[in-house]
């Protein structure tokens, strides 16, 4: 079953909602509050949830778990899995063939896939469904070090989109670590 739309934001709005995210959520392992552009708490990230594998939970303001993001090794490539209520709702991995730009594929259970394209390593990319942009990620939204913005269009499940972005950030960090170890 695909994620519900509008659940994360507490309903649908007429304008996009912009959130401030922190880089390297899994590496840091701390709790973190995702705020709106206006500085209002919107979601909580629990980085200490389950440390057996790299795992975080996206929670609502009151602390109710919405999504769990966990690293998995599937088919010889790193994969992030997003679960809701113990059920897998999405699987994210880097596309095998990516000419020129970074591309990640998001397979959504029971729904159309999402595509992530742009400069993931610099946090400048778009998330689309059926060719329509549902979110934009950019460092230009905020000038605070180690943060970036996520703008989600109305009608989407904001918490799910933020979980996708957190998963991509972890895959990005993991790939950068691999590049450093190889000496690139």
C-alpha positions in Angstrom: 0.0 0.0 0.0 1.5 3.4 -0.9 2.0 6.0 1.7 -1.0 8.3 2.4 -0.8 11.7 0.9 -1.0 14.7 3.2 -0.5 12.7 6.4 2.9 14.1 7.3 1.9 17.8 7.1 -1.3 17.2 9.0 -3.4 17.9 5.9 -3.1 19.5 2.5 -2.0 23.0 2.0 -2.3 25.3 -1.1 1.4 26.1 -1.2 4.5 24.0 -1.0 6.0 23.4 2.5 9.7 23.9 3.0 11.6 22.0 5.7 15.1 22.3 7.1 17.1 19.0 7.2 20.4 18.2 8.7 23.1 16.4 6.7 24.3 12.9 7.8 21.4 12.0 10.0 22.4 8.4 10.4 26.1 9.1 10.9 25.4 11.6 13.7 23.0 9.2 15.5 21.3 12.0 17.4 17.7 13.1 17.7 16.9 16.0 15.5 13.9 18.2 14.9 12.9 18.9 11.3 11.6 22.4 11.2 9.5 24.3 8.7 11.1 27.3 7.0 9.4 29.5 9.6 11.3 27.6 12.4 8.3 25.6 13.6 8.9 22.0 14.7 7.3 19.7 12.2 8.8 16.2 12.7 11.3 14.5 14.9 14.1 12.2 13.7 15.1 9.5 16.2 18.7 8.5 15.3 19.1 6.2 18.3 16.1 4.0 17.4 17.8 0.7 16.5 21.6 0.7 16.1 21.9 -2.9 14.9 21.9 -1.4 11.4 21.8 2.2 10.4 18.3 3.1 11.3 16.3 6.2 12.0 12.7 6.9 12.7 10.7 9.8 11.4 8.2 10.8 14.1 5.4 13.4 14.3 5.8 16.3 16.7 4.3 14.2 19.5 6.8 11.4 19.0 4.5 8.9 17.2 6.6 6.8 14.8 5.6 7.5 11.1 8.4 5.9 9.1 11.5 3.8 9.8 14.4 4.1 7.4 16.9 1.3 7.5 20.0 0.3 5.5 20.0 -3.1 3.8 22.3 -4.9 1.4 20.2 -6.2 -1.5 21.6 -7.6 -4.8 25.1 -6.5 -4.1 24.3 -2.8 -3.8 23.4 -0.6 -0.9 19.7 -0.1 -0.4 17.6 1.8 2.0 14.2 0.5 3.0 11.4 2.6 4.3 8.8 1.0 6.5 5.5 2.1 8.1 3.9 0.1 10.8 6.4 -2.8 10.1 5.4 -3.0 6.5 7.8 -2.0 3.7 6.5 1.0 1.7 9.5 1.9 -0.4 13.0 0.6 -1.5 15.7 3.1 -2.6 18.9 2.4 -4.5 21.2 4.1 -6.9 20.3 3.5 -10.5 22.9 1.2 -12.1 23.4 3.3 -15.2 23.5 7.0 -14.6 24.9 9.2 -17.4 26.2 12.5 -16.2 24.0 13.0 -13.2 23.1 11.1 -10.0 19.9 9.1 -10.2 18.2 7.1 -7.5 15.2 4.9 -8.0 12.4 4.7 -5.4 10.2 1.6 -5.7 7.0 2.4 -3.9 4.9 -0.6 -2.8 1.5 -0.5 -4.4 2.2 2.8 -6.2 4.1 4.4 -9.0 7.9 4.7 -8.6 9.6 7.9 -7.8 12.7 9.2 -9.6 15.5 11.2 -8.0 17.6 13.2 -10.4 20.1 16.0 -10.1 23.2 16.7 -8.1 22.6 14.5 -5.0 26.1 15.1 -3.6 25.5 18.8 -3.4 21.9 18.5 -2.3 20.5 20.0 -5.5 18.0 17.5 -6.9 14.3 16.8 -7.6 12.0 14.0 -6.7 9.4 13.2 -9.4 6.5 10.8 -9.9 5.3 10.1 -13.4 7.4 13.1 -14.6 5.8 15.5 -12.1 8.0 17.1 -9.5 6.8 16.3 -5.9 9.8 17.7 -4.0 12.9 19.8 -4.5 16.0 19.5 -2.4 18.4 22.5 -2.3 21.1 24.0 0.0 20.0 27.4 -1.4 16.9 27.4 0.8 19.0 27.8 4.0 22.4 29.3 4.7 23.1 27.3 7.8 26.1 24.9 7.7 25.3 21.2 7.3 21.7 21.9 6.5 19.6 21.8 3.3 16.0 22.5 2.4 13.3 20.2 1.2 10.3 21.7 -0.5 7.3 19.4 -0.8 4.3 20.1 -3.1 0.8 20.2 -1.6 -1.0 16.9 -1.4 2.0 14.7 -0.7 2.9 12.8 2.5 5.5 15.2 3.8 6.9 12.6 6.3 7.3 10.0 3.6 9.1 12.5 1.3 11.4 13.5 4.2 12.1 9.8 4.8 13.1 9.3 1.2 15.4 12.3 1.4 17.0 11.0 4.6 17.6 7.6 2.9 19.2 9.3 -0.1 21.4 11.4 2.2 22.6 8.2 3.8 23.3 6.5 0.5 25.1 9.6 -0.6 27.3 9.6 2.6 28.0 5.9 2.2 29.1 6.4 -1.5 31.3 9.3 -0.5 32.9 7.2 2.2 33.6 4.5 -0.4 35.2 7.0 -2.7 37.4 8.2 0.1 38.6 4.7 0.9 39.4 4.0 -2.8 41.4 7.2 -3.0 39.4 9.0 -5.6 
